[in-house]
Amino acid sequence: MRIEPFRLERYFAAHEFKVRYVLSASDCESMSLAELLEMASPEAALLWQGLRLGYTESQGHPRLREEIAAVYESVAPEGVVVAAPEEAIFIAMHALLEPGDHVVVQTPAYQSLHEVPRAIGCELTLWPLEAGAHGWRLDLGRLEHSLTERTRMVVVNFPHNPSGAMATRGELDAIVALTASRGAWLFSDEMYRLLEHDPADRLLAVADLYEKGISLSGLSKAFGLPGLRIGWLAARDPALPARWLALKDYTTICSSAPSEVLAIAALGTRDRILARNLAIVRANVTEAESFFAAHADHFDWLAPRAGSVAFPRWRGEGTADRLCAGLLDSRGVLLIPGSLFQAPGHVRIGLGRRDLPEGLARLGEYLSSAF
Ligand SMILES: Cc1ncc(COP(=O)(O)O)c(C=O)c1O
């Protein structure tokens, strides 16, 4: 298999652990093991105390799959496969796609959502989100025209990374109907779900909406627990888990035993964790709104509606890449240029970390000194 380097992940690998401020993280502020255990139910605390470090069930701990299934309306624990989120994208697409299949992918996107099908040998059509003056728009007509008789899969991501855009319920229904009209799979990356800034914007999971829908989710973003490396695929089609597990045997075989138990603890107290993280994101959105309003000559803010990232447009002199390189060199602040998402002209801001005000203050200083 020939696969392109993952540009965003390589950029993070080069800088994330050296800089003073990561102003572009997509995850929420993580918590310590002690904090998580302090919130754990008595049952989860007992599981942790009695934890044995053997291999685990390939599909995922049965209690964990029960907790995951409870997030959905119509997915059974048997319809869940636990895997690291990135691994889940890899095995789901390898199980379902063949060279020559046509795949439509919403863009800009987390690179594996288009690069994995491309590496399989699929023919891709990109379906771009459109940046308006103040926010993001979906062009459903364009999606309709992208579909062909050979379309095997449509790939979407709401809440969206990098923009924080959301579909409305009506738009998601239309996406499902268009995908179903071709009998295609709908792969829905829902890593940022449950972090809608207004809970009324929450969409049903695609696995609940469509019999050929696949929902990818996990604990890395909305839960702020990326170090657990726990995610999952959820679907109603009873044939899918076996197909995914046949590939997981070649990636990790099973997930980490401590991580699975900690994931049971996290999901068992999910309302508390999500409320904590949503409070951080909401405070940061307010902070970012006033920062970008004060720097409207340099940026168009493009308000996010959900999740923990935003993708403002750079209006200043020179490229967004130059802005990010200068900010990194002179202030030790990591800001992701949109070119890493094949969307030059934007920068990605992370809204989930408590030190956002300090990072923005340094960005402000840099703007005054360099532009
Ligand atoms: C949209 C999206 N999907 C999947 C992933 C992969 O998650 P993880 O890094 O936990 O494997 C990410 C991570 O940034 C993401 O933003």
The ligand as a Gaussian input file, in Angstrom:
#p B3LYP/6-31G(d) Opt

LIG

0 1
 C      -12.278000      14.321000      12.430000
 C      -11.311000      13.396000      13.108000
 N      -11.456000      12.072000      12.945000
 C      -10.616000      11.200000      13.515000
 C       -9.559000      11.623000      14.269000
 C       -8.621000      10.601000      14.855000
 O       -8.695000      10.573000      16.253000
 P       -7.489000       9.965000      17.088000
 O       -6.363000      10.944000      16.920000
 O       -7.940000       9.898000      18.478000
 O       -7.140000       8.622000      16.512000
 C       -9.350000      12.990000      14.451000
 C       -8.200000      13.497000      15.223000
 O       -7.816000      14.636000      15.129000
 C      -10.260000      13.891000      13.852000
 O      -10.131000      15.223000      14.012000

